[in-house]
Amino acid sequence: MQPRPAPMSITDTAALQVKKLLDKRGKPSAGIRIGVRTKGCSGMSYTIEYADEKGEFDEMVTDKGVTVFIDPKASMFILGTEMDFVVEKMANGFVFNNPNEKGRCGCGESFHV
């Protein structure tokens, strides 16, 4: 039986940034947790928070030396997503390249599937 593919992938740049954030936190962490919430004009936005432990129903992705937990309510919305970190002139931050997105709002803060 073939192993199930990971629900999301993490770029080298994103993994490096996650490591930096966890090192700066100043207390042990199990990883970070990715979720979605209702927000913005398009419907949903991504959330990132520190995770002290794995939630009972969290999916876990361990890649490039970092652990990312996926909130069970977000799983169906981010399946196949690539998490990246970009540095641009005016801003830098995590971006999610999600093949399930059907559109984004004009400011790029929210999406819908």
BELFENFEN-V974189 format. One record per residue. RES is the residue in one letter. OMEGA is omega in whole degrees, 0 to 359 (* if undefined). D_LAST is the distance of its C-alpha to the last C-alpha in whole Angstrom. Layout:
BEGIN
res=[RES;RES]
omega=[OMEGA;OMEGA]
d_last=[D_LAST;D_LAST]
END
This chain:
BEGIN
res=[M;Q;P;R;P;A;P;M;S;I;T;D;T;A;A;L;Q;V;K;K;L;L;D;K;R;G;K;P;S;A;G;I;R;I;G;V;R;T;K;G;C;S;G;M;S;Y;T;I;E;Y;A;D;E;K;G;E;F;D;E;M;V;T;D;K;G;V;T;V;F;I;D;P;K;A;S;M;F;I;L;G;T;E;M;D;F;V;V;E;K;M;A;N;G;F;V;F;N;N;P;N;E;K;G;R;C;G;C;G;E;S;F;H;V]
omega=[180;177;178;179;179;181;176;177;183;178;177;181;178;179;179;180;177;178;179;180;181;178;181;187;177;174;182;179;175;182;174;179;178;177;173;176;178;182;172;185;180;174;185;173;180;174;175;178;175;177;178;178;178;174;185;184;178;167;184;175;175;185;176;176;178;177;178;175;179;178;183;179;182;188;185;181;186;178;179;183;172;177;181;174;182;176;180;182;187;183;172;180;178;174;181;177;191;180;181;182;176;179;178;175;182;181;178;183;182;183;172;180;*]
d_last=[31;28;27;23;21;20;16;16;19;21;23;26;26;23;26;28;27;26;30;31;29;30;34;34;33;36;36;35;31;29;26;23;20;17;14;12;13;12;13;14;13;9;9;9;11;13;16;19;22;25;26;29;29;26;25;26;22;21;20;22;22;25;26;28;30;27;25;22;21;17;17;17;14;12;13;10;7;9;11;13;12;16;17;19;22;23;26;26;29;28;25;24;22;19;16;13;13;9;9;6;5;5;7;9;12;15;17;14;14;11;7;4;0]
END
